[in-house]
């Protein structure tokens, strides 16, 4: 029986570009949607840009344009990136829309009517320099539970605790770096605590993954607090009805953006009605794909708000983890914060779609992009195994049999084993465990290649009496390839189109796996995917690493400002506070071949090691430096030099040449400590 399914991905924020972390979720969603459509189900996939909030307002201010201009341009840029990775939405909208405003106000009105909204005076963190209240994500400090530094004002990435921003220790505004003050204001609250029993039951349904339900249960047992749904002016968003200086908090209208985007689609296509999917007690499905960092909004606030406003709850939350690169968090300073557009400038999008699918297990575990593994998997699995099946056999069919397949298969048992695998592969897709699906498909590809190797059509064709056997063997192989293409089509839609052109068939669906393609004429084979060269990956990484200043040494006169600065080169105290200085221990040093002034230093900055090229060779022999301490600019973007990548800048004092001085190891400083 065909299912009716509405699917969403979490809304990307309109104040920044799309990176590979965003792409994980949207690729996972697109794969699931394509699979469901291949199965014959009625599926709608919508998304939108998350546009409101202080961050958008300040970004527009920095760019010297209006918020509306910013969100319009960012939506165009975002959609271009997503389309570049073959993500196929039915509708991609914006939360700054009439549809979203309508539903935000409607939901608010219904919650008010059920006495689920109340007001209360609260103390908030306020940036006296920027003259605005600080949203949770724009204040950082030490976690009040585990004391981890540099945590946002709503939850801790280290211990997963949730808290109010005023609970942070040593808070700082991310805008100005100043210590915020407490200021009182009247706010509007949704009485989430009334939904404690409802949510305790809901999170234990099939809508929520078991490990996510366990985490949610911890929060539920601690007791739910009322949810602040308002923000003070100045704020880019929708004004709360009946007020002049209060706005809906972005996290109220952001998930409502799913509804707004779908309503926009309904009104512009007449394919489906809004109430078919959002009215309570219907038999359709709503699926949200989200990251584990926003489960509190989607698994606690959202279902409660929907119930209070007389809308249905999600059928299922598909929660994934974060992306790391080579084992560490994506980092601008390390050149691993890879933008979608930089990837697309150097590599085929289907490489990443396949790699993400191969690593996705339907859980909230983090996924690591290891560049060497990435290259190996694509070259081995896709080019070396799957495409290789067709390329090895198509030429024989074209040259010796006028492109026509035989009227029968050579090995029915092998064919049936491939057909039978469709059931388990489909189950893996349904459960988001594409890792197991890919593993099983890869094993089938191995079996197909072994079959070809056993029969050696390149040798059989030399014997005129074996010509018919060659046609049978190659027909068998081409049909096994066709099944693999069907199973991989949700992951590799562009390659599937190329395969369909080669096979000269209509777009393949899941049911096509049941019968072989026999007595059928093929088109001439053309390459469908090419191997990745590591130099392509290196170029992508280089494009992702911002360039750094060329100087590696500051003299005392320059550092103290006693030399006149060139016109336009002065900085103010706000610029200076952005510089992160740390004391580092030099644990290795060696001359750089071909460079008169450079030494290659390996620095211990406390929690990790990094490499820096420094122009102090005239002042120090390399072996003199090991064990000494120095000050390093720790947040300077890496710079790719012809000798390697320099990950920071060593600071030294002196007029230059032989008179350059670093800290002594006797100074008692600790590696990694901040320089105040």
ABEGO torsion letter per residue (X at the ends): XBBBBBBBBBBBBAABBBBAAAAAAAAAAAAAAAAAAAAGBBBBBBBBBBABEAAAAAAAAAAGBBAAAAAAAAAAAAAAAAAAAGBBBABBBBABBAAAAAAAAAAAAAAAAAGABBBBBBBBBBBAAAGBBBBAAABBBBBAAAGBBGBBAABBAAAGBBBBAAABBGBBBAAAGBBBBBBBBBBBBBBAAAAAAAAAAAAABAABBAAAAAAAAAAAAAEBBBBBABBBOBBBEBBBBGBAABBBBAAAAAAAAAAAAAAAAAAAAGABBAAAAABBGBABBBBBBBBAAAAAAAAAAAAAAAAAAGBBBBABBBBBBBBBBGGBBBBAAAGABBBAAAAAAABBAAAAAAAAAAABAGBABBBBBBAAAAAAAAAAAAAAAAAAAAAAAAAAAAAAAGGBBBABBABAAAAAAAAAAAAAAAAAAAAGBAAAAAAAAAAAAAAAAAAAAAAGAAAAAABAAAAAAAAAAAAAAAAAAAAAAAAAAAABAAAAAAAAAAAGBBBBBAAAAABBBBGBBBBBBBBABBBBBAAAAAAAAAAABBBBBABABBBAAAAAGABBBBBGABBBAAAAAABBBBBBBBABBBBBBGBAABBBBBBBAGABBBBBBBBAAAABBAAAABGBBBBBBAABBBBBBAAEBBBEBBBBBEAEEABBBBBBAAAGBBBGBBBX
